[in-house]
Amino acid sequence: MAEEITKTVPTQEPDTDEFSRLELLAKWFRGLDDPVRLGILTVLRRGEKSVEELCEILGMKQP
């Protein structure tokens, strides 16, 4: 079984372009590591909102 697993795991390192894309993707996901940001995205999926409306919906004060 272990022999089968090692045969399917790629041994080649990601190339520079692929690594750059992976870094960009990781940064993008770090940007979503905030409940407020996720809340904003969730609300905006339903349509446009002003900052005032977003603050009201999310129970926040406008900065």
N, C-alpha and C positions, 0 to 999 in steps of 0.2 A: 504494500500500500504506500509506504513512504517513498518507494522508488517511483511509483506513478505520479505522486505529487511533485517530486523534484523535476520530473520530465516536463511538466506543464508550466512551471514557473519560469518566466523569461529571465535569462541571466544577463542580458544586455542592459547597460545603463541607459536612461532616457537621454536623447540627444539634446543639444542646447535649446533648440526651438521648443521642444516638448517641455523641457524643464522650465522655460520662461512662461509658457502657458500655464503650467501647474502652479508656479509662484503667483501669477495673476489670479488664478482661481482661488488659491488659498487666501489672498488678500481680500478678495470679494466676499468670501464666506466669513472672514473675521469681521467685516463690516456689518454682517447680519447678527453678530454676537451681542446684541443689545435688544432687550424686550421692547423698548420704545421704537426703535427702527423697524422691528418686525410688525409692531402695531400700526405704524404709519403705512407700511407697505400693504398690510391687510386691509386697512380702510381705503386706501387709494385704488385697490383692485376693483372696488365697487363704483368708482367714479372720482371725478375731480372734487377737491375740497380746498377751502382756503386754510391758511395757518390757524386762523381763529376757530374754524370748524374742527380742524384736527385736534387742537388743544381741548376743545369742549368734549369731543368724543372720547379722547384718551384720558380725560380728567387731569389735564396739565395746565400750568400757567404759561402764557407766552413769554419767551425770554426777552 
